[in-house]
Amino acid sequence: MPAKRSRPEKQRPTTAAPSADGVPASQPRRWRILVPLSVFLLAGGGAGLAWLYLQKPPARIAAPLPPLTTSPFLNTAQDVPYVGDQECLNCHRVVCNDYHQHPMGRSLFHAADAPPLENYSVQAGNPFTVGPLHFQVLREGGRVLHREWCEDARGKVVAQREEAMDFAVGSGTQARSYFYQRDGFLFESPITWYSLQSRWQLSPGYEKNQQHFHRRMEMRCLYCHCQEAHPIEGTTNRYREPIFGQLAIGCERCHGPGQLHVSSRKQNIHPEGVDYTIVNPRHLAPALREAVCEQCHLQGEAIVLRRGRRQTEYRPGLPLQEYLAIFIRPAEAEDTRRIVGHVEQMYQSVCFNRSKGKFGCSSCHDPHREPAPRDKVTFYRERCRNCHTAPEKPEPGHTGVPAPDCSLSREERRAKDPQDNCLACHMPQHASSTVVHLAVTDHRVLRDPAHPPPVRATIQPGELPLRLFPGHRREANDEELPRDQALAMIPLIANAQVDRATQAADYLSRQVLPLLDQAVARDPEDLPALEGRGLALYAQRRYQEAFRVLQEVLAREPEREQALTWAAYVAESLGRYDRAEEYWRRLAQKYPQFPEYQEGLASVLVRRAAWAEALEAAQKAVKLDPFRPEIRELLIRIALERGDRARARQEYQILGVLDAAYQQTIRPRYAARLEEKE
């Protein structure tokens, strides 16, 4: 049986009264909150009020930004330009050609140019069905079309959307996903090709949160799949065009900008010893060497931009923790099912901890060349035995730390695995992970994976549930750490609110408010901290204070998307529907591709009984997301108020096809009026 499509069912509490006929207006829904929140810490921009400019408090001097580490490598400076892989090919042709066959060198393509690996046949699950939804991929010449639709019992299509994909993301080693652009906005498709199963299925995460064709492609995702993108400050997924420079991850992601190095070579300058015009990770201290990999492979539970920093400012050769604060759950490294938890797991390994920094990602992985499938067992066994034979003269890459050989004889090992595969015993793959359809390798390098060390809860009463990644330790008196930890809690608070976990939301918001108060006192222009403070106040139901804080943010940045969004929610909670309408209108006009903003505008217009305008906004929303039951309910309500029972009945029938359970939930509200005769 196909899996039932999950739908957010719980709604945010509201202080709004029901309409005159007792039918409650549609509430702001879970996905309208979660989509903008997923990049709450990275977003910027909004809209403000003129009178706030006239009534600003006296300017306060912000605390200086934390100092940045300098490097002897000259290309770590911000003003050194990138040059692209074509320049590298001139001198490093062999290694460049090898790298472009590596998964990192095949991370992003124009959809029409992606190396073929997909199967478009019925046998590969094309089309496929999940609950009432059908999905199909079509290849028409140079175009790749993704289609989603829903049909009734007679086979009549009642809702559908089709988009031409512009980009394919992923090497295809495990999977390949797709996204498209509209007016500089990037959105992901709900359809992904899974190479291990050779089948089409829902994209990762869609099983729990079906976002159809409007999941936003944020810079954090793109950063780890492309060499260069150009995000617009203050937005979640809008980019300057051309959106990309070089597409796939290139040489400069690990070696830093290449302009100085290229110029020196063109001038026939060949320094003796270390060449400081470009970073070579082998010449970096262990922590800086690992940071090169961690910029993408350290996922964490929450990632916060340090005050005054941008993610794109990081350069290989610099400490990553000076740009990003990465938080994990205390026992997270023990979760072997995480799809990108490899760094956290490696930090738990005996190999890593006993090597005193000599063991790292490149001890096992060649960043320039992926071994052929037939060579992988030998390749990785040699990497293991490079240390575990403890040679008198260590080979290149040996950590220099004596290590015991395998406790089993070669005959015993071959009895367990005919290829004598070290990874099969000590780094097994798990067929399932927290991301459905994918497999992950356990990077804890356990001596006996069948008996892993116990997971110990390390959260004490009164502590927050996230801690700084242990590899990025800071000074105990670092005044910036409480601010970063508080901002890491903001998505947890929002999720708790949406799930009506009021005790959790209350507890977390009480914990973070003093930390955010301190952060704002240290830097009144710290807009992420101000926004976080507004949300924490909102979670405490201190709506007036939350509204004032968000207006303060908007007064400083009148085009700040996240502040506008939360100001609209807070205004609704205060019953200030005129203000809520203003904010939703501005969002709907600036982001016409986002169904959640059109729905927000329609919902508040329903509250104001502006039926004609509400219908216009709801129709725009349903065109962008024809599958969302809550939008269909809005259309039913509006049609009934306008006396259009035929349209109301039509939308009610469609709702029954999309989500019969939801239809039954709202039936008591509308049944009598729907059954009235004309």
N, C-alpha and C positions, 0 to 999 in steps of 0.2 A: 504494500500500500504506500502511496506517496506520502511524504511527511506533511503534516498540517502546517500551513503558513502561520507563523507566529505574528501576532499583532499586539502592539502596546494597548492595554486595556485601561490602565489606571490613569486618572486625570488629576491635575493639580487642583487642590482646594481653592475655592473662590469665595469672596464675600458678596458677589453679585446676587441680586434678587432675581426670581423668575419673572418672566414676562407677564403681561396682564392676564393671559389666558391660562397661566400656570405651567406653560411648557418652557423648560429651562433652555436658555440659549446654549449653543455649542461652546464647550470649554476649550482652552488651549490644550493641545494634546502632547503626549510624550515626545513624539518625534520632532515637533516644533521646538521643543526645548533642547533635545539631545543633539540635533544636527549642528546648530550654532555653537553648542557647548564643547563639542569635540575638539575645537581649536580655541577655546576661551583664552588660553594663556598666550596664544600666538597672534590673536587678531588685533587690529587697530582701526581707527576711524569712527565716525558717528555724527550726530547733529545736535546743536545746542541752541540756547535761547539768548536773545540779545540782552535781556535785563540782567542775566547772570554776569555778563561781561562788565556791566556797569557797577555791579555790587560785589566784585571779587574782593576777598580779604587781602590784606597787605602781603606782598610776595615774601615767601620764606626761602631761605637759601637751602638748596638740597645738599645732602651729604655727598661728598665726592664719590665717583664710581670706583669700585674696587680696582686696584692697579692690575695691569696685564703683564704677563711674563714676556720678555723679549727673547729672541733666539739668534744664535750665530748664523742661522740660515737666512739669507737675505730675502728670499722669496716668501717669507712669512709676513712681510709688510702688506698692509691693505691696498697700497697703490700699485702693486705689481700685477700686470694684466695676465689673464689666461690666454693661451695661444691655440689650443686644440690639438688633437692627436695627429693631424696631418703634419705638423711641424716635427713631432717626435719620430714619425716614420722616416724622415730624412736620414737620421743617424742610427735609429734603433729598430730597423725594419723587422728583424727576426722576432725580437721580443714583443714588438707591437702586434705583429700578425698572430703570434701565439695568444696574446692577451685578448684579442678580438674574437677568439674562439672560447674564451673563458666565460662563465655565466655573468660575471660583472660587466664584461665588455659587450654583452648581448641583453642588456637590461631594459632597453626601450627602443621601439621602432615606430615608424609610420605604419599604420595598420596594413596598408596595401603592400608594404615592402618587407613585412616580417617574414623570416625564413619559414617556409611551410612545415608545419608539424601537426596541425589539426586534421581531424577526420570529420567531414560534414554529413556523414551517412546516418541513417536511422540506427544502425548497429552501435554507433558512438553516442547514442542518446540525443539525437537531433531530429525532431524536437523532443523536449522532455517536459514533464508536468510535476508541479509541486502544489498540492492542494487544488484550489480552483484555477490556478495560474498555469499558462502554457508558455514555453520559451523556445525560440528557434534562432539559428544563425544561418544567414544566407551569404554566399559569396557570389557577387555579380560583377564580373570583370575585375576592376580594381577597387570595387567597393565591398566593405564588410558591413552587413546589416544585422543588427540585433533586434529581435521582435519579442514583445510580451503581450499576451492577450488573455481574455477570459470569455468563455462562451456559456450559453445556457444549455438546458437539457436537449434542446432541438438543434444545437450546434451553431446558433446565431451568436456572433461576436457582440458582446455588450460593452466591452472596454478593451482598448488596445493602445500600444505606443510602440513606435519603431524609430530607431536612431541609427545613423551611419557612424561607425566607429572611426576615429581619427588616429588613435594610437594603440599599440599593443605593448603591454608592460610585462616584463619577466622573460627570462631566457627560455622557459619551457622545460627546464630540468625537472621541476615539479609541477608547474602550472603556468598559465598565461592569462592575464586579465586584460580588460580593454576599457578605454575611456574616450570621450568625445568633448569637443569644445564648442561653446556658443558664446560669441561676443567676448571672448577672453576668459570665460568661466569654464572650468573643467569638471566633468561629472563622470562617475564610473558606471559601467554596465553591470546589471545583476547576473550576467552570464560569464562563466570562466571555463577555460579548457584545462582539465586535470590530466597531465601527461602520464602519471603512474597508473591511472585507471583507464586511460585513453577514452575519456568520456567528458561530455559537457554537463555542468551542474551549476548550482547557485554559487556566486562569488563568496569568498570567505566572509563570515559574519552575517550574511543575509538570512541564514536559518533563524537567527534570533531577532533580527531587526531588518525587515524587508523594506528597503528604500527605493526599489525599482530603478528608475534612471536618474535619480537626483541625489545620490550619495556624492558628497563634495570631495574632489581631489585636492587635498591640502598640501602645503609646501613640505610638511614633515614627511609625507609619503613620497612626494616627487624627489625630495632631496636625496633619498636613498636609491632612486631608480634612474636618475638622469644626471648628466654632468653639470648642466646649468639651466636654471629657470629664472623668470623675472616676476616675482610676486608683487602685487600692489599693496602697499601698506594700508592697514585698516580693514582689509577684506579677508575672507576665509579661503576663497578659492578663485580669485580673479588675478590674471597675470597680464603684464604688458606684452603686446605683440611686436615682433615674433616671440611666442611664449618660451621657446627653447633656443639655446645656442647649439652646442653639440648635444645630441640626444642621449646616447648610452653613457654610463659611467666611464670616464676616460683616465688616462695616465695621471692627470693633474689632481684627481681626487685623492690620491695617495702621496703624490710627490709635490703637490702645491703648484701655484702658477708658474709657467715655464718661460715667461718673456726674458728674464735676466739670463737664464741658462742658454736659450737660443741665441740671444744677442752675443753672449761671450763666445759661443762656438763660431758664429758667423765672422767674428773678429779674430778667429783663430787663437783664442785664449784657452789654454788647457792647464788649469792649476795642478800643481803637485799635491798629492794627498787628497784630503776631503774637499770636494767641490761645494762651496757654500752658496752657489747661485741657485741650487735646487735641493730639496730635501730627499735624502735617501734614507728610508726608515731603518736600515741596518746600522746607521751611525747615530741613532737617537737613543736616549736613555730608555729603559724598559717601559716606564709609564707612558712616555710620549710615543713610543713605538706602538703600544697597544691602543692608544687613543686614535690612531689612524684607522684601525678596524672598528673601534667602538663608536665612531661617529655615525655608523649605520647599524652595526650589529648589536649594539647595546640598546635594547628596546626599553627596558624598565616598565614600571607601572604608570609613571607620570614623568613628563619632561617639561621643565620650566626654563624659559629664557632668563638668564641672569639679568639683573637690572641694567638697562641701557645697552644690551647686547642684541645682536642678530645671529641666527644660526649660520647664515652664509658668511659671517665674519671669521669663522674658525678656519685655520690653515693647518695642514699637517706640519708637525714639529712644535705645535703649541699645546698647552694643557687644555683638554676638552672641557674640564670642569670650570674653567674661567668664562665659558660661554653658555654652557647648559648645566642645569642642576637636574640630575637623573635620580629618581626615587624608585625603590623597589619595596615589595612586601618582605618582611623579615625572613620568611621561609621560601621566598619565591624561587631561589636557585634550585631548590629541591624538586620543583615541579618539572619533571622531565617531559611533560607534554606541551610545553610552551614552544611555539613555532619559531621565535627569534630570541629564545632565552639562552643562547649558547655562551655568551660572555659571562652571564651570571653563573652558569653552570661551571664554566672553566675556572672561575675564581674559587670554586669549592673543591677543585681537584687537588689531590696530593702532588701530582706532577707540577702544577703551577706554584703551589705554596712552598714546596721544598726546593724549588729551583732558584729562589731569591731573585726573581725577575728575569731569568734567562729563558724560561719556557714561556711561550706565547702562541698566538694564532699561527704565525709563520713557521713555528717549529713543525707543524703538521701540514699546513696548507701552503702551496705555491701560489702567490697572488697573480702570477703571470701566466700560468699554464695549468689547465685542468687535466689530470691524467685520463687517458682513454679508458672506457669501461673495462676492457680486458686487462688493463695494467693497474687498476685501482688497488687490488688486494696487495700486490707486490709493493706498490708505491708507499702505501700507508704502513705496511709491515716494516719496511726499511726505515721509515720515520720513527716507528716505535723502537726498533732495535738499535737505532742510532744512539739511544740513551740506555736502553735496557740490556745491552751487552757490555756496558762500561768498558769501552776499548781503552787500551793504553794511550793511543794517539787518537783523540776524538776526531771524527769526521766533521766536515762542514755542517753546521746546524746543530751539533751536539751541545747540550746545555752545560757540559763540563761537570755535571753532578753525577757521581757514581750511582747506578740504579741496578737492582737485581734483575736477573733474567727471569723469564717466565718460569713459574714453579712447576709447570707441566712439561714433560718431555715432548719432543717433536712428534713421536708416535701418538701420545695421548692427545696432543692438539689436533692432529690430523684425524683422529677418531671422532672428535667433536665437530671439526670443520675440515673437509678434504683439502681446502685451499690454504689451511693454516692462517686463517684470517684473524688477526688480533682484534679488529673492530667488532667482529661477530660476538666476542665474549665481553670485551671491556667497553665498547661504545655501541651498543645495539641500537638499531632503529626501532622506533615505536610506530606501528602501523596507523595509529590514530593519534591525534593531537587536539589541542584546544581549537585548532582550525580544522574543520571537517575536511576529509578527502586528502589531507597531506600527512606525510611522515616526517619525523624529526629524529636526529641522532643525539643520543645522550652524551653530552660533553663533560660530564663529571669524571670520566675515565675511571670508573670504579673497579677496584680489584675483584669484587664479587658482586656484579649487578643484581644477582638473585637475592642478595641480602644487603640492601643499601642502608646507610646510617639512618637512624630515626630522625624524623622531622621534629624539631623542638619549637614550640611557640615561644617567641621572644618578646611579644607585646605585653607590657605590664599595664596594670590599671592606671588610667589617666594618660597613657601615651597615645600618640597618633599612629594610625595603622601603616604609615609609610616611613621609610628611613632612607637617607642618602646612600647611594650605591657605595659599598665599602671601598672600592678602588679609587674613589674620588673624595677621600677624606679632606676635611678642612680644619682650620684652627678651631679650638673649642670656643673661643670668644668671637668667632666670625659673626658680625652683626647682620650679615645678609642671609644667613642660613634660615632663621625663623621666617623671614619673608618668603623665601623660596619654598619652604615646607608648607606654609599656609596656602600658597597658590597651588601646590600639588594636591591639596585637599578639595579644591573647588569642584572638580568634576565628581568627586565622591559625594559631596553635599548635594549637588544637583541631581545625581542619580537617586539618592535617598529620598529627595523630595518627590521625584516623579513616581517612585515606587511606594510612596506613602509610608516610608520607613521614618516616621516623624521623630522617633527617639534618636535614631542615628543622625538624622539631619540636625536635630537640636544639639546633640552632643558635639558633633564636629564643628558646627558653626560657632558654638560657644568657645571652643578651643582656639579657633583660628582668628576670631575677631580681635583679641588683644594683640596678636602678632601682626595683623594687617594694620591696626591702629599705629603700632610702632613704625611699621614700614612707611606709612603715609606721613607720619611726623618727621621721619628722616628725609623723605623726598616727596614733597607735595605734588610733584609732576609725575610720579610713578603711577601711570594710568592702569596697568594691569593690577596693581595692588588696590587702587581705588575701585575698579570694577569688581574685584574679588570681595572687597568690603561691602559693596552694594548687594551682592548675591547673598553673603552671609547674613546681612541684616534682613534681607527678604526671607531667608530660611527661618529667622527668628520671628517672622511676622511683624517686624518693625518697619511697616511699609512707608511711612512718611520719611523716616530717616534714609531708607534705601533709595527712595525717589530723589531726595536731595543730593545724595552721593552720586547717583547716576547722572543727574543734571550737571553736577560739577564736572564729571568726566566729559559730558557732551559740550560744555562750555569751552573746554580746552581743545577738543577735537570734534568739530561739528559733523564729520563724516565717519564716525566710528561705529561700525556695524554691530558689534556685540553690545555696546552700551545702549544703542537704539533698541535692540531686541529686548533687553531686560527692562529698559524703561517702559516699553509697551506692556510687558507682563505686570510690572508693579503698578502702572496706572490703572490697569483693569482691576487689580486687587483693591485699589483705593476707590473704585467706582468712578474714576476720572476717564470716562469713555471718550470725551473730546480729545484729551491728550493721547490716549491709546490710539485713537484713529489717526491723529497726526503722525505718530511714530510709525504705525503700520503702513500708512500711505507712503511715507518717505522710503521705507524699506522696499515696498512693492514697486515703486517707481525706479529705484536704484538697482534692484535685483529682480528684474521681471522674469527670470528663469526659475525662481525659487517658489514652489507651490506653498511652502509653509508661510511665506509672507502674504501671499494672496489669500490664504485661508484665514490668517490672523486678521487681515483687513475685513474680510467678509463676516467673520464672527463678531467683531466689534460693531460693524454696521447693523447686524441683526439686533444687537442690544440697543442700538439707537433707533431701531425701526425704520432705517433708511433702506427700504426693500429693493428699490430699483438698483441702487449702487451696490447693495449686498449681492444681488444676483449677478451683476457684472463681474465682481471680484471672485465669486464662487465659480463662475463659469471659466474664468482664467485658471483658477486653481485646479479644477477637474480636468482641464485640457492638459495641464502639466503632470498631474497625477490622477489618472482616471480610475485607479484601483483603491483609493483610500476611502474607507467607509465613512469616516467623519465628514468628509467633504460632501458625500452623497446625502448625509443627514442634513447638512446645512441647506442643500438644494431642496430637499423635501420641505423643510420648515419655511423657506422663502417662497416656494411655489404655493404652499397652502395659504400663507399670508397674503399673497397676491391673487388668490382665488383661482389658481391654475392647478386644479386637482388632477388633470390628466398628466401634467408634467410630474406632479408629486407621486402619482401611482407608478409612473415609468421609473422614476429614480428609486422608489421603494422596491420594485421588482429587481432592478439591477443590483441593489444592495443585498438582496437575498441570494443572488448568485455569487457576489463577491465574498460575502461573509454572512451566512445564514444565522449564526449565533448572535452576531451584532444586530441583525434585523429583528430577532426575537426580543432582544434587550430593549430596543426602542419602541417596539410595537405598542405597548400601553399608551405611549405619548401621542401616537398619531392614528391609531386604528379607527377611532370613531370618525375623525374628520376625513380619512381616506375613503371610508365606506359610505359617506354621505352621497346621496344622489344629486346629480346636477340640477 
